Amino acid sequence: METLFTNIVFSNLRSWRIVRHVLFWAAWISFLTWTHSLKLASETTRTIGGINAYIVLAFIEKIIYLPCQALLTYTLLYVIILRFTLQKKFAHAAAGTLMLYALVSIMAFGITEIAVVPLRAVLGFPRVWNTLYSSLMTSLSGGSAILGFAVGIKLLKLWYEKQRDNQVLAQKNLEAELSSLKAQIHPHFLFNTLNSLYALTLQASPDAPEAVLRLSEMLRTMLYDGAQSRIPLSTEIELISNYIELERLRFGSRVEISQAWNNADSAELVIAPFVLLPFVENAFKHGVSTTSDTAWISLETSVKSKVLTFRIVNSKQECFHESAAPAPQAIASGLGLANVRKRLELLYGDRFSLRINDEGETFVVALTLELEAAVNDPIHISTNHPLQKDEHYALPAH
């Protein structure tokens, strides 16, 4: 039913346009016949084919005058208004309107004399008492009334189509922005990972082949799953696990990693790709890497009733964040966190809460995210959901 209505109202196919215009004029003739016959039908009990004679007369006359009203309506709407008035050709519009009304009045006068007067004589109704006045009323009054309805419908349709086009454009802009943010994440992630691998090769570590293998698995995930709007939560967790093991190979005993995966309820749940990974990257890059002593990272995830709770805490040197001129790496990391936060806003609307706290010697990220079951839908931007997003804390460069 909705498709039928949409085709009738908005389709530009010729067949649907013909149906649309036929329905419009049929509705208009029925309306005029009904309104005009109300005041006349009570004046006679004579019938034609079982229908009150005045109703029959009103209906036939409206059909007879239809060419005049159609000429007036279509010319004013598609030529005078759309081509002249909206293009600010006001002189053409004024001259064209006067000429059009004169032509329609003459046309109506001829129809009255040629068709309406004989029709009334055949049906036994009084002759039109003033054919010139009747013709002018047909063109000025009746024609202007139908024109008003037609213009109103046309402008409403144009407004709706403009709103629809704006929504489509806004959706495309959001998808382009998301693609841009994701493209920024990939080089940033790859740069950090290659740095880790480079450190292992410098040390001639026997763990380098395993690091290459894990990096290969991660790049495969990025290549085949990164283009998707949603990936299984298990895929994102596996990606994080590979990254953690890669960094563990690099840092060895310099880092203590505590992991708690509580994902029993995560089956069939999906998440936007690379939403969680940047937080883990950040913990290593600007927590472990900047600490000369033994560092630590605590990572906890849990899923309950489709709500993911993700919390990561890392140790850091406080002086690293008190520098008057933050290191370039810190600025890059701040950009990474800003990107993932922007992606969360675009993809999940109010379906997430994010707290980022710099507590001196520790850095805490707490994310609560409402997930959905696996579907094959395109990117969906949501704005009305039960979780209320917390105000983001001001971030130092981290």
N, C-alpha and C positions, 0 to 999 in steps of 0.2 A: 504493500500500500504506500509506504514511504517512497519507494522507487518510482512508482507511478506518479505520485504528486510531484516529485523532483523533476521527472521528465517533462511533465506538462508545464511546469512553471519555469524551469531553467534550461532545458535542453535547447541547443541551437540547431538540431537536426530539422530539416524542412518539414518532415511529417509531423513532428511534435509542435512546431511553431504553428502549423495550420490548425491542428487540434486546439491549441491554446487560443487562437484568435476566434475560431468558430464557437468555442465555449463562452468566450467573453461576449460576443455579439448576441448569442442565444440568451445569455443571462440578462443582457441589457434590454432586449426586446421583451422578454417575459416581465421584467420589472416595469417597463413603461406601459405595457398592456394592462397589467394589474392595477397600477396607480390611476391610469386614465379611465379605465372601465369602472372604477369604484363610484365615481360621481355621475356616470352616464347610465350604468346598467339598470338603475332603479327607475329610469324614465320610460322604459318600455318592457313589456312582457313578451315581445316578439322574439322568436328564437330562429336560429339557422343551424340545422343539424343538431338540434337539442341544446344549443349553447345560446345564451343571450346575444341578441343581434349586435348590441353595442360593443360587447367584448370581441366579437368577430371583426367588426369594423376597425376597432382600435388596433387589433393584431395585424390586420392586412395593411393598414396605413403605416404602421411602424416599419413593416418590411419594405413598403414602397419608398419610404423616405430614407431607408438604410444607405443607399449609395451616397446621398448627400452627407450624411453624418460620417460615413467611413472616409470619404474624401477629405472632409474637414479635419477629422481626428488624425489620420495618418500623415497628412501634409503638415499640419501644425506640429505634431509630435516629432516626426522624424526629419523634417526639413527646417521649419521655422525655429523650433526650440533647440534641437540637438545640433543642427548645422549652422544656424545663424546666431541665435541668442547665446548659447553656451560658448560660441567662438567669438563673442563680443562684436558681431556684425549687426548692430542694432538698427541701422538704417535699412539694411536688407530685410531684417525681421519685421519692421513696421510696414514697409511697402508690401512685402509678401503677405502679411496678415490682412491688410485692407483689400488687396486683390483677391485673396482666397475667399474672404467673406462675401465679396461682390459676386464672385463666380458661383459660390454655393447658393446664394440667394436667387440668382437667375435660374440655376438648375432646379431649385426647389419650386420656383414659380412655374416652370415648365412642367414638372412632374404633377403639380397640383392641377393644372389645367388639363393635362393629357390623361392622367390616371385617376386622381382622387375624385375630381368632380364627376366623371362618368361612373365611377364605382359607387359613389353615394346615390346617384340616380338609379342605378340598377338595384341596389339594396333597399331603395325607398327611404333614404335619409335626406334631410335638408341639405341644400348646396352650401358649400363653404361661402360664408357671407362676404369675405374679403380675401381673395386669393393672394394678393400682394402681402397683406399683413400676415397671413398664415405662413407664407413662404419665408418671410423675414424671421418670424418666431421659430420656424423650424431650423433655420441656419444659426440664428443668434442665441436663442434660448436652449432648444433641445440639443443642438450641436455643441454648444459650450458646456452643457452639463455632462455629456458623455466624454467630452475632451478632458474635463476636470477629473473624472474617474480614471481615464486612461493614463493621464499624466501622473496622477498619484500612484497608480500601480507601477508604472514604468520607473519612476524615481525611487519607489520602495525597492523594486527589484535591483536597480543599479546600486543602491546603498548596501543591500544585502550582499551582492556579488563583490563589492569593494571590501566589505568586512571579511568575507570569506577569503579573498585574495590576500588581505593583510594577515590573516591567521596563517595561511599557507606559507607566506613569506617569513613570518615570525618563526614558524616551525623550522623552516629551512635554515634560517639564521642561527637558531639554537643548535641544530644538528651540525652546522658548520663550525660553530664555536666549540662544541664538544669534540669534534674531530681535531680542531686545532689544539685544544688542551691535551688530548690524548697523544697527539704527535709530539708535544713538548715533553710528555712523560717518558716516551720511549727512548729518545736520545739521552735524557738525564739518567734513566735507569741503566742503559747500556754503558754509559761513561763510568758510572760508579762500579759496575760489575767488572769492566775491563781493568779498572784500577786495581781491584782485588786480585785478578788473575795476573796482572803485571807484577805485583808484589811477590806472588808465589814463584814466578819464573825467575825473578831476580835472586831469590833464595835457592834456586835450583831444587825446589821442593818436590819430593816424590808424589806429593798430593796434586801437582799441577794437572796430570791427566784426568783425575777425578773432577777437578774444578772445570776443566774444559767440557767434560761430559754433562755436568750439571748446568753449565752455561748453555750448552746445546739444547737441553730439555727446556730451559727457560725461554730461549729464543724461539723454539718451536711453538711454545704456548703463545708467545707474543704474535707470531706470524699467523697462526691458524685461528686463534681465539680472540686476539686483540681487536679485530675488526667487528666483532659481534657487539650488539648493544647490551647483552647479558651473557654471562657464562655461569656454569655450575659453581656454587660456593666451594665445592671440593677442589675444583681446578685452581681457584685463587689461593686456597690454603696450601695446595701442593706447590704452587709457585713460590709462596712464602717459605715453605720448608726447604726447597732447593736453594733459595737465596741464603737462608740462615746457615745451611750446611756449607755453602760456598764461603761465607764469611768466617765460619768456624775454622775451616781449613786455613784461612789466611791468618787469623789472629791466634789460633791455638789456645794455649792456657791463659792468654791475656784477657779472655772474656768468659764470663760465666753466664750461661743462657738458661733461663727457666721458662718452660713452655707448658701451658695447660690448655688442651683442646677438649672442649665440652660440646661436641657437635653431633650428638646422637639424633637431634631433631632436624638436621640439615638436609636430609634426603630430599631431592627434587627442588631444592631452593636455588635461586639464581641471584647473581649480583653483577653490577657493572664491573667490567674488567679493570684491574690495576687500581682499585679504590683503596685497598688495605696496604698493598705493597709499599707505597711511598713512605708510610709511617715507619715501617720496619727499616727501610733504607736510611731514613733520617736518624734512627736510633744508632745505627752502626757508623754512619758517616760523620756525625757530629756529636756522638757520645763516646763510642769506643775509640774511634780514630784520633780523638783529641785528648785522650787520657793516657798518661804515661804508666800509671799503675794498672792493676787489674780492674777491669770494668765489668759491669753486669747489665743484663737486660732481662726484664720480666715480661712475658707475653701471655695473655689470657684471652681466650675466645669462648663464647658459649652461645647456643641458639635455643630459644624457647618460644614456642608459639609464633614462629616465623620472625622473631625479633633477634637480631644479632647484636651481641655485646662484645666489643673489641677494646682491649685495654693493653697499652704497652708503656712500660716505664723503663727509662735508661739512666744510668749514671753519667755525669759529665763534670768537667772542671768549670767551676763558677767563673773563674777569671776569663774563660774563653768568651763569655757573653758580656763581660763588663768592659771590653775593649772599646775605645772611642771610635775606632774604625774597624768594623766587622770584616772578617776575612771574606774573600770572594766565594769560598766554599759555603760559608754561612748564608750568604745572600742567595746562592743557587738553591740551597735547601729550603730557604724561606719561600722561594718561588715554587718549588715542588709542592710544599704544603698548601700554598695559596691555590695552586692548580687543582689539587684534589678536593679542596674545600669548594671551589667554584663548580667542579663537576658534580659534587654531591648536591649542591643547590639546584643545578639545572636538571639533574636526573631524578632527584628524590623529593624536591620541594620541602615540605614540612615533615617528611617521614624519617628524619634523622635528627640526632642531637650530637654535637661535637664540642668537647672541652679540650683545650690545649693549655697546659699550665707549665710555666717555667718556675720551678721551686728551688732555684739556686744550684744545688748539687744533683738534682734529678729533673728529668723532663717527662711529663706525663701526657699521654694522649688517651682520651676515653671517647669512644664512638658507639652510639646506639643507632641501629639502622633496621628499619622494617623491610624485610625482603618479601619477594613474591615467588610463587611456584613457577616452574618452567613453562613458558609459553613461547609462541613464535611471533609475538607482536613486535612492531618496530619500536623505536625509542619513544617513550611516553614521558611527558613532562607533567608532574603532578603538583597540585597546589593546595589540596584540601584533604589532610590526613590526620590521624589521631595524635601522632607524636609531635610535640612542640619543639622546634629547634631552639637550643640555647644560644644566648648571645656569645659570639666568639670572643675569646680573650685576646687582648693585644699581644702580638707575638714579637719577642726579640728575634733577631736573626739567628735562626737555629736550623 
